[in-house]
Amino acid sequence: MAALRRLRLSGEGRVPTLRMRRCPVASAHSPFLDLSIFDLSIFDLSIFDLSTTGRLMPGMNKPWRASRLIAAGLALASLPLAAGAAPAGSASVASNLPLKDTTTVNAPSTEDLALIQQLLAQYTASVTDGDARRFESQLLDLNIPFSGVAKDFGASAGLANVQNYPGFKQAIFGSGKRYKQRFSNVKIEQVGLLAQVSLDYETALQEDDDGGKGWKVLHLLKVGGHWKIASEFYVGYPK
């Protein structure tokens, strides 16, 4: 009876359109569940005597015709289907739920993950050891895009504006000072011969405890079975 009280019938002389008021299976975004998507005419109602007037239902203030009772019963039986998915060929029930992607297609393979982690360990070790030759062995070319991004390069900027490895080399390996570098929050993504690494870095003089901190993004290409740095961009965090 509680379910019947939630039903509202509209229209005379045709198959009723049933709507549920505040149905508990309706979503918060759609509190009124429209059951008009169901074609009740597919059911054979000729076996019922629709000419007689039904008795007063308990709690009701007017008689219910047999056709209304049959339609209400069929609608209630269809509620699980309406709350989940509409039948084929009918209007679909809208859903605001996001689709879940359970597959991460750019997760690195076990072998490539180990190789990329080895490259990163060699990167920091060569900086700490002041070994420019070992550092450069990891680069695809000395003219790759390699730059800090501390300011806007301007609308006329081109590739030459970000080919700044010589400046990095002079500061880290040619200044006569010894630095140390460490990485954290490392995220590695890889598909086939292409990989991307994003990480937090900290670079400091070897005698200092604290240094400059920032964010670095590396793009890697696998050539001849070895991962090489094809570009590097970094930016310091605000102090």
Backbone torsions as a table, in degrees:
resi	resn	phi	psi	omega
1	MET	NA	-37.9	179.2
2	ALA	-61.4	-35.8	179.4
3	ALA	-69.0	-39.0	-178.8
4	LEU	-66.6	-32.4	-179.7
5	ARG	-67.0	-21.0	-179.4
6	ARG	-81.9	-9.0	-174.4
7	LEU	-90.5	139.4	175.8
8	ARG	-123.2	125.6	-178.8
9	LEU	-102.7	137.6	177.2
10	SER	-132.8	144.7	177.0
11	GLY	96.8	136.2	176.3
12	GLU	-119.9	147.6	175.8
13	GLY	75.4	13.8	176.5
14	ARG	-149.0	173.5	178.4
15	VAL	-62.7	125.2	-173.4
16	PRO	-64.0	148.1	169.9
17	THR	-97.7	119.3	-174.5
18	LEU	-103.4	134.3	175.4
19	ARG	-128.4	139.9	179.3
20	MET	-98.0	129.2	-179.9
21	ARG	-91.4	119.9	177.6
22	ARG	53.3	51.7	-179.3
23	CYS	-70.7	133.1	-177.5
24	PRO	-63.8	-21.4	-179.9
25	VAL	-88.9	-6.5	177.8
26	ALA	-76.9	150.7	-178.5
27	SER	-75.1	165.9	178.9
28	ALA	-65.2	-24.9	-179.7
29	HIS	-84.3	-15.5	-178.7
30	SER	-139.9	76.1	-173.9
31	PRO	-67.6	-19.2	178.4
32	PHE	-105.3	114.4	-178.2
33	LEU	-89.4	115.3	-176.6
34	ASP	-84.0	115.0	-179.5
35	LEU	-96.2	8.8	-178.6
36	SER	-71.9	-5.4	179.0
37	ILE	-72.6	-12.4	-178.6
38	PHE	-94.2	130.0	179.3
39	ASP	-90.3	98.4	-177.0
40	LEU	-74.4	-8.6	-178.5
41	SER	-72.3	-10.3	-179.5
42	ILE	-75.0	-13.9	-179.2
43	PHE	-89.0	141.1	-179.7
44	ASP	-82.9	106.0	-179.7
45	LEU	-97.9	5.0	-175.9
46	SER	-69.4	-17.0	-178.3
47	ILE	-76.6	-10.0	-179.1
48	PHE	-101.4	149.2	175.6
49	ASP	-86.6	98.0	-176.0
50	LEU	-86.4	-1.1	-176.1
51	SER	-85.2	-17.7	-176.8
52	THR	-90.2	152.7	178.8
53	THR	-92.3	131.4	-178.3
54	GLY	-71.0	164.6	177.7
55	ARG	-75.7	163.4	175.9
56	LEU	-64.8	128.8	176.6
57	MET	-80.2	145.3	178.5
58	PRO	-57.5	132.6	179.7
59	GLY	83.7	-4.0	-179.8
60	MET	-101.6	147.6	-178.5
61	ASN	-100.7	6.6	175.9
62	LYS	-153.4	156.1	-178.2
63	PRO	-65.3	151.7	174.3
64	TRP	-109.2	130.5	175.4
65	ARG	-76.2	155.4	-178.1
66	ALA	-58.7	-35.7	-178.4
67	SER	-63.7	-36.1	179.8
68	ARG	-69.7	-40.2	-179.9
69	LEU	-64.9	-41.2	179.8
70	ILE	-64.2	-45.2	-179.6
71	ALA	-62.6	-41.0	179.6
72	ALA	-64.0	-42.2	179.4
73	GLY	-63.8	-42.1	178.9
74	LEU	-65.5	-37.7	179.1
75	ALA	-65.2	-42.5	178.9
76	LEU	-63.1	-38.7	178.9
77	ALA	-65.2	-24.1	-176.9
78	SER	-91.7	-3.2	-175.4
79	LEU	-56.2	-45.7	-179.9
80	PRO	-58.0	-38.2	180.0
81	LEU	-68.7	-40.4	-178.3
82	ALA	-68.3	-34.6	-178.8
83	ALA	-73.3	-24.6	-178.0
84	GLY	-97.8	-72.4	-177.7
85	ALA	-143.3	141.5	-180.0
86	ALA	-74.6	150.8	178.6
87	PRO	-63.0	157.8	-180.0
88	ALA	-59.3	136.1	177.6
89	GLY	86.8	-4.2	179.9
90	SER	-106.8	173.0	179.0
91	ALA	-64.6	138.4	-177.4
92	SER	-80.1	153.2	177.3
93	VAL	-89.4	121.9	-176.1
94	ALA	-66.1	145.1	177.9
95	SER	-136.0	136.2	178.6
96	ASN	-99.6	6.7	-178.4
97	LEU	-77.9	133.1	178.7
98	PRO	-71.2	150.8	175.9
99	LEU	-74.1	141.2	179.6
100	LYS	-98.7	128.4	176.0
101	ASP	-103.7	105.5	-175.3
102	THR	-89.0	-0.9	-177.8
103	THR	-116.1	124.2	175.5
104	THR	-97.9	105.3	-172.0
105	VAL	-82.7	-15.7	-178.9
106	ASN	-107.0	23.6	173.8
107	ALA	-75.5	135.5	-177.5
108	PRO	-68.5	148.6	174.8
109	SER	-70.0	162.1	-179.2
110	THR	-59.2	-42.6	-179.1
111	GLU	-66.4	-47.5	-177.8
112	ASP	-70.0	-32.6	176.4
113	LEU	-60.3	-44.1	179.6
114	ALA	-64.7	-40.3	-180.0
115	LEU	-66.6	-40.2	-179.7
116	ILE	-70.3	-38.8	176.1
117	GLN	-63.3	-35.7	176.4
118	GLN	-64.8	-40.8	177.0
119	LEU	-61.0	-43.8	-179.6
120	LEU	-65.4	-37.6	177.9
121	ALA	-66.3	-38.1	178.3
122	GLN	-69.5	-34.0	177.7
123	TYR	-58.0	-55.6	-176.5
124	THR	-68.4	-34.9	-179.5
125	ALA	-66.9	-39.2	-179.7
126	SER	-68.9	-32.9	175.3
127	VAL	-67.2	-46.5	-179.0
128	THR	-64.4	-36.3	-179.5
129	ASP	-83.9	-7.4	-178.0
130	GLY	68.6	30.8	-174.9
131	ASP	-101.4	92.4	-177.4
132	ALA	-67.7	-37.4	-178.3
133	ARG	-62.8	-43.9	179.3
134	ARG	-66.7	-38.5	178.2
135	PHE	-61.8	-46.1	-176.3
136	GLU	-68.8	-20.4	177.8
137	SER	-67.2	-14.5	-179.9
138	GLN	-92.2	-10.7	-177.4
139	LEU	-88.7	142.1	175.8
140	LEU	-64.1	-36.3	-180.0
141	ASP	-162.1	155.0	179.4
142	LEU	-73.4	-12.0	-179.0
143	ASN	-105.7	20.1	178.6
144	ILE	-67.7	158.7	169.7
145	PRO	-58.8	118.2	-175.9
146	PHE	-151.7	104.6	-171.4
147	SER	-160.7	149.8	164.8
148	GLY	-78.2	154.3	-178.8
149	VAL	-124.1	70.6	-177.7
150	ALA	-93.1	-15.9	-177.9
151	LYS	-149.3	165.5	178.1
152	ASP	-72.9	128.1	-179.3
153	PHE	-75.7	-14.1	179.5
154	GLY	96.7	161.9	-174.9
155	ALA	-65.8	-25.2	-177.5
156	SER	-93.3	10.7	-176.9
157	ALA	-64.1	145.4	177.7
158	GLY	-134.7	-168.5	-177.4
159	LEU	-58.8	-37.5	-177.6
160	ALA	-61.0	-26.2	-178.7
161	ASN	-70.2	-20.4	-177.4
162	VAL	-114.9	9.6	175.3
163	GLN	-94.2	71.8	-170.3
164	ASN	-112.6	26.1	177.2
165	TYR	-61.7	-38.9	178.9
166	PRO	-54.3	-38.7	178.2
167	GLY	-66.7	-40.1	177.3
168	PHE	-62.6	-44.7	-178.6
169	LYS	-60.6	-43.4	-179.7
170	GLN	-64.5	-41.5	-177.2
171	ALA	-69.8	-39.0	-173.4
172	ILE	-91.2	-40.6	-172.6
173	PHE	-110.2	-15.9	-174.6
174	GLY	-114.5	4.8	-176.3
175	SER	-88.9	-9.3	-176.2
176	GLY	85.0	-5.4	176.9
177	LYS	-96.5	152.1	179.6
178	ARG	-109.4	127.1	-177.8
179	TYR	-111.3	164.0	170.2
180	LYS	-132.3	149.2	-177.0
181	GLN	-141.0	144.2	176.2
182	ARG	-141.7	152.7	-178.3
183	PHE	-114.6	152.8	174.6
184	SER	-151.1	169.3	-179.5
185	ASN	50.0	47.4	-175.8
186	VAL	-79.5	129.3	176.3
187	LYS	-123.6	122.5	-176.8
188	ILE	-116.6	127.9	175.6
189	GLU	-125.0	143.4	-175.9
190	GLN	-156.6	136.5	171.1
191	VAL	-138.1	116.1	179.1
192	GLY	61.5	-122.1	-175.4
193	LEU	-95.1	7.5	-179.0
194	LEU	-118.5	136.5	178.2
195	ALA	-142.6	156.1	176.1
196	GLN	-133.9	138.4	178.1
197	VAL	-127.0	126.7	171.9
198	SER	-120.1	141.7	-173.7
199	LEU	-161.2	163.6	169.7
200	ASP	-95.4	140.0	179.3
201	TYR	-124.9	157.6	172.9
202	GLU	-138.4	122.6	179.7
203	THR	-120.3	129.7	-177.9
204	ALA	-146.9	159.2	170.3
205	LEU	-63.9	146.3	-173.6
206	GLN	-61.7	-27.6	-179.7
207	GLU	-86.6	-4.6	-179.6
208	ASP	-103.3	150.9	178.3
209	ASP	-85.8	-35.7	-177.4
210	ASP	-113.3	152.5	179.0
211	GLY	-150.2	-163.8	179.0
212	GLY	-77.2	137.4	-179.3
213	LYS	-119.7	148.2	179.7
214	GLY	-169.5	-167.5	-177.4
215	TRP	-120.3	137.5	-176.2
216	LYS	-130.8	139.9	176.5
217	VAL	-125.6	125.9	178.6
218	LEU	-115.4	137.0	168.8
219	HIS	-108.6	131.9	-175.2
220	LEU	-119.4	145.4	172.4
221	LEU	-123.3	141.5	178.4
222	LYS	-95.7	114.7	-178.6
223	VAL	-127.4	129.6	-179.5
224	GLY	59.0	28.4	179.3
225	GLY	83.7	3.1	-178.3
226	HIS	-122.9	141.9	177.2
227	TRP	-84.0	132.0	179.6
228	LYS	-125.2	148.3	177.7
229	ILE	-80.0	117.7	-179.9
230	ALA	-96.6	-19.3	174.6
231	SER	-163.7	153.2	176.3
232	GLU	-146.4	129.6	174.5
233	PHE	-130.6	141.0	-178.6
234	TYR	-144.5	154.1	179.6
235	VAL	-146.0	138.8	179.9
236	GLY	-79.1	145.7	175.3
237	TYR	-76.0	145.8	177.2
238	PRO	-59.1	141.1	-179.3
239	LYS	-90.8	NA	NA
